[in-house]
Amino acid sequence: MADLDGTILDRLFSHIEERRHGDPQTSYTAKLVQQGRRKIAQKLGEEAVEAVIEAVRGDRDKLVSESADLLYHLLVVWLDAGLKPETIYQELRRREGISGIAEKHARPKS
């Protein structure tokens, strides 16, 4: 289980980067990236909804599967937006130890 920590997201992101410019006929990642940010975001939203549905249903196995799909699509969104996982990790580190309520109140009002 040693390799089943957060580094698996880094490995998956690297794999997604490698596949980005692949053949859309053989690579789902290449096909998704080729379709553009709107489609990538749509797929992320669909996977989020599916994960929520399985959470509400209480189907643990399906929630696990949908969660993996959700994380994959989130990483594709990051790639398309020019973000690296480390950027997100830095933000999580910044928030570590801060109450969610306090963090939300500290955000600039828009």
ChimeraX attribute file (.defattr): number of C-alpha atoms within 10 A of each C-alpha:
attribute: neighborCount
match mode: 1-to-1
recipient: residues
	/A:1	4
	/A:2	5
	/A:3	7
	/A:4	8
	/A:5	9
	/A:6	8
	/A:7	11
	/A:8	11
	/A:9	15
	/A:10	15
	/A:11	11
	/A:12	15
	/A:13	20
	/A:14	16
	/A:15	12
	/A:16	22
	/A:17	17
	/A:18	12
	/A:19	18
	/A:20	21
	/A:21	14
	/A:22	17
	/A:23	13
	/A:24	16
	/A:25	8
	/A:26	10
	/A:27	15
	/A:28	15
	/A:29	23
	/A:30	19
	/A:31	18
	/A:32	18
	/A:33	23
	/A:34	16
	/A:35	12
	/A:36	12
	/A:37	15
	/A:38	12
	/A:39	14
	/A:40	21
	/A:41	16
	/A:42	12
	/A:43	19
	/A:44	21
	/A:45	15
	/A:46	16
	/A:47	22
	/A:48	18
	/A:49	14
	/A:50	19
	/A:51	22
	/A:52	15
	/A:53	15
	/A:54	18
	/A:55	17
	/A:56	11
	/A:57	11
	/A:58	11
	/A:59	12
	/A:60	12
	/A:61	11
	/A:62	16
	/A:63	19
	/A:64	14
	/A:65	14
	/A:66	22
	/A:67	19
	/A:68	14
	/A:69	18
	/A:70	21
	/A:71	16
	/A:72	19
	/A:73	24
	/A:74	20
	/A:75	22
	/A:76	26
	/A:77	21
	/A:78	16
	/A:79	18
	/A:80	17
	/A:81	10
	/A:82	8
	/A:83	13
	/A:84	15
	/A:85	14
	/A:86	10
	/A:87	11
	/A:88	12
	/A:89	11
	/A:90	11
	/A:91	10
	/A:92	11
	/A:93	11
	/A:94	10
	/A:95	13
	/A:96	11
	/A:97	9
	/A:98	11
	/A:99	10
	/A:100	11
	/A:101	8
	/A:102	10
	/A:103	12
	/A:104	11
	/A:105	10
	/A:106	9
	/A:107	8
	/A:108	6
	/A:109	6
	/A:110	3
